[in-house]
Amino acid sequence: GPMHLASLARTPVVAIFGPTDPVENGPFPGVPSRIVRTDVGCNPCREGCPVRACMRAVEPEAVTAAALELLVALPAGAGRGI
């Protein structure tokens, strides 16, 4: 929900995916974005599981790196007031 609303508003997005498929559910095309996902062999499953291995496998450093990469790629002043 929030990722889609942000991308609809053309706000740069860092999206973290676990059990859902980023190809089917990613940000809208044309919006500056980065997707962070770790393949654990059973994702995408669309169901989730009690172990949440796919979400636990996403390292905070990977999310930080994606956000910094996105910020560096933006034109000067774009998205800076968010």
C-alpha positions in Angstrom: 0.0 0.0 0.0 2.4 2.8 1.1 5.0 1.9 -1.5 2.3 2.1 -4.3 1.0 5.4 -3.0 4.5 6.9 -2.8 5.3 5.8 -6.3 2.0 7.1 -7.6 3.0 10.4 -6.1 6.3 10.0 -8.0 8.2 9.9 -4.7 11.5 7.9 -4.8 11.0 4.5 -3.2 13.1 1.9 -1.5 11.0 -1.3 -1.4 11.8 -4.3 0.7 10.3 -7.5 -0.6 10.1 -10.9 1.2 7.3 -13.3 0.2 5.8 -11.2 -2.5 7.1 -11.0 -6.1 8.7 -7.6 -6.9 8.1 -8.2 -10.6 4.4 -8.3 -10.0 4.2 -5.9 -7.1 7.0 -3.4 -7.5 6.9 0.3 -7.7 5.3 1.9 -10.7 7.6 2.1 -13.8 9.4 5.4 -14.3 9.6 6.2 -10.5 13.1 6.3 -9.1 13.3 3.2 -7.0 15.4 0.4 -5.6 14.2 -3.0 -4.6 15.8 -4.9 -1.8 15.2 -8.7 -1.7 17.2 -11.8 -0.7 16.5 -15.0 -2.5 16.1 -17.8 0.1 14.9 -20.4 -2.3 11.2 -20.4 -1.4 10.3 -16.8 -2.2 8.2 -15.5 -3.8 5.5 -17.6 -2.1 2.8 -15.0 -1.6 1.8 -16.6 1.7 4.6 -15.9 4.2 5.5 -18.3 6.9 6.1 -18.3 10.7 9.9 -18.4 10.1 9.9 -15.4 7.8 13.2 -16.5 6.4 12.9 -14.2 3.4 12.4 -11.1 5.5 15.1 -12.0 8.1 17.6 -12.5 5.3 17.3 -8.9 4.2 20.3 -7.1 5.8 19.7 -3.6 7.2 23.0 -2.6 5.4 21.5 -3.6 2.1 18.5 -1.3 2.7 20.8 1.5 3.7 23.0 1.0 0.7 19.9 1.0 -1.6 18.6 4.2 -0.1 22.0 5.9 -0.4 22.4 4.7 -4.0 18.9 6.1 -4.8 19.7 9.4 -3.3 23.0 9.7 -5.2 21.2 8.9 -8.5 18.5 11.6 -8.0 19.0 14.9 -9.8 20.1 17.7 -7.5 17.3 18.8 -5.2 14.8 16.0 -6.3 13.2 14.2 -3.4 15.3 16.0 -0.9 12.4 17.6 0.9 10.8 14.3 1.7 
